[in-house]
Amino acid sequence: MLVDGVSVQVYTFTSQNGGTTNLCGNPNPISDSINTNFNEVISFLNVTIPHSSSTLNITIISNLVSSAGAWGIRELSITLSACDQSCLTCSNSCN
């Protein structure tokens, strides 16, 4: 995941550390030496970064090359923790 063009988090998933639940329901998976686990894994990821720009550009990329694989995002939430306008500086508390 890149934020404003800077890598902030890397997650690695493989067919060997896939999930244990068939959520998407592929009825006829074709196993080979690479694709051995067709179950889905749901990961709850939480990334907190300091950010001061008035804009935010988030880029999520994958190096997935197999036609038998896929990934997706659900319940994406972006939360802004802003300092109160009365603060002179912002560092987890009002100064």
C-alpha positions as CSV (number, residue, x, y, z in Angstrom):
1,M,0.0,0.0,0.0
2,L,1.3,3.4,-1.0
3,V,0.2,6.7,0.6
4,D,1.1,9.7,-1.5
5,G,3.6,7.5,-3.5
6,V,5.4,6.2,-0.4
7,S,5.2,2.5,0.6
8,V,3.7,2.3,4.1
9,Q,2.7,-1.3,4.4
10,V,3.4,-4.6,2.6
11,Y,1.4,-7.8,3.1
12,T,2.3,-11.2,1.7
13,F,-0.2,-13.9,0.9
14,T,0.6,-17.2,-0.9
15,S,-1.4,-20.3,-1.9
16,Q,0.2,-22.0,1.1
17,N,-1.0,-19.5,3.7
18,G,-4.5,-19.1,2.2
19,G,-7.7,-19.2,4.2
20,T,-9.7,-22.2,5.4
21,T,-13.2,-21.1,4.3
22,N,-14.6,-21.2,0.7
23,L,-16.5,-17.9,0.8
24,C,-16.7,-17.3,-2.9
25,G,-17.8,-20.8,-3.8
26,N,-15.5,-21.9,-6.7
27,P,-17.2,-25.3,-7.5
28,N,-14.4,-26.6,-9.7
29,P,-11.0,-25.4,-8.7
30,I,-8.1,-26.7,-10.8
31,S,-5.2,-27.5,-8.5
32,D,-1.6,-27.4,-9.8
33,S,1.8,-27.0,-8.2
34,I,1.2,-23.3,-7.5
35,N,-2.5,-23.1,-6.8
36,T,-3.2,-25.6,-4.0
37,N,-5.5,-23.6,-1.7
38,F,-8.6,-22.0,-3.2
39,N,-10.1,-20.9,0.1
40,E,-10.3,-17.3,1.0
41,V,-8.6,-15.5,3.8
42,I,-10.0,-12.4,5.4
43,S,-7.4,-10.1,7.0
44,F,-8.2,-7.2,9.2
45,L,-5.6,-4.6,8.5
46,N,-5.1,-1.4,10.4
47,V,-2.6,1.1,9.2
48,T,-2.0,4.4,11.1
49,I,0.2,7.1,9.5
50,P,0.9,10.7,10.2
51,H,-0.3,12.9,7.4
52,S,-0.5,16.7,7.0
53,S,-1.4,17.3,3.4
54,S,-4.8,18.5,2.4
55,T,-5.1,15.6,0.0
56,L,-4.6,11.9,0.4
57,N,-3.7,9.5,-2.4
58,I,-3.9,5.8,-1.5
59,T,-2.6,3.2,-4.0
60,I,-3.0,-0.5,-3.4
61,I,-1.1,-2.8,-5.8
62,S,-0.6,-6.5,-6.3
63,N,1.9,-8.6,-8.1
64,L,-0.7,-11.3,-8.7
65,V,0.1,-12.9,-12.0
66,S,-2.1,-16.1,-12.0
67,S,-5.5,-16.1,-13.7
68,A,-6.6,-18.4,-10.9
69,G,-6.2,-15.9,-8.1
70,A,-8.0,-12.7,-7.1
71,W,-8.1,-10.2,-4.2
72,G,-10.5,-7.6,-3.1
73,I,-11.3,-5.0,-0.5
74,R,-14.3,-4.8,1.7
75,E,-15.2,-2.3,4.4
76,L,-12.5,0.2,3.7
77,S,-12.5,2.9,6.3
78,I,-10.4,6.1,6.4
79,T,-10.5,8.0,9.6
80,L,-9.1,11.5,10.2
81,S,-7.9,12.3,13.7
82,A,-7.6,16.0,13.6
83,C,-6.5,18.4,16.3
84,D,-8.9,20.9,17.6
85,Q,-8.7,24.4,15.9
86,S,-7.6,25.9,19.3
87,C,-4.3,23.9,19.2
88,L,-1.1,25.6,18.2
89,T,0.6,22.3,17.5
90,C,-0.7,18.7,17.1
91,S,1.0,15.7,18.8
92,N,-1.6,13.4,20.2
93,S,-2.7,16.2,22.6
94,C,-3.5,19.8,22.3
95,N,-0.6,22.2,22.8
